[in-house]
């Protein structure tokens, strides 16, 4: 039987909610959850960095060209 591709979903959670999930996962044996924790941290970090970069770009002022 062919292996079926796993379906993915996207969730919208606050940073506090994600941290609560990670804290809960931390109560489980490391070898059973470390890959999931790593995946959550990587995806979360990338999103936070992108949001910070967008916020910085929106607030930065660009000097007009000298005439």
N, C-alpha and C positions, 0 to 999 in steps of 0.2 A: 504494500500500500504506500502511495506517495505521501511524503510529509507535507502537511498543509502549512502555508505561510501564516505566521502569527499576525493578527490584526492589531493595529496600534490605535490609540486614542489620544487626544490632547485634552488636558484639564487646565482650568484657570483657578489657581489658588494664590492666597496671599503668602508672603514670605513666612509669616508666623505659622500659617497652616502647614506649609512644607516642613518647617522646622519641627512642628509637633509630630508629623509623620516620621521624620528621620529619628526623632527621639524615641518614638515607639518601636521603630525597627531596630534601634540600638539595643533593645532589651532581648533581642533574639541572638542566637549563636552567630558569630561573625561570618563563619564559612557559608552560612545559608543566606545571608543578606548583603554581603559586601559589594557584589556586582550591581545590585539594585540601588544601593546607596550611592555608589560611584556614578551611576547613570543619572540619578536625580540631581546630584551635585553638579555634574558637567552641564546638563541642560539648563539648570537654574542659573548657574554662573554665567553662561553664555547669554541668557536672556537679560539678566541684571546688567551685564556690561553693555549690551546693545541699548538698553533703555537709558543708561547713564550717558552713553555717547550721544544719543539722540537729544537728550536734555541739554547736554553741553553745547551741541551744535545749534540748538534753538536759542540759547541764551548768549552765545558768543556774538560779539559785534565785529563786523567787517568794516574796516575803514574804507571810505570811498576813494577812488583813484585820484591821485594828485593831478591838478589841472595846470 
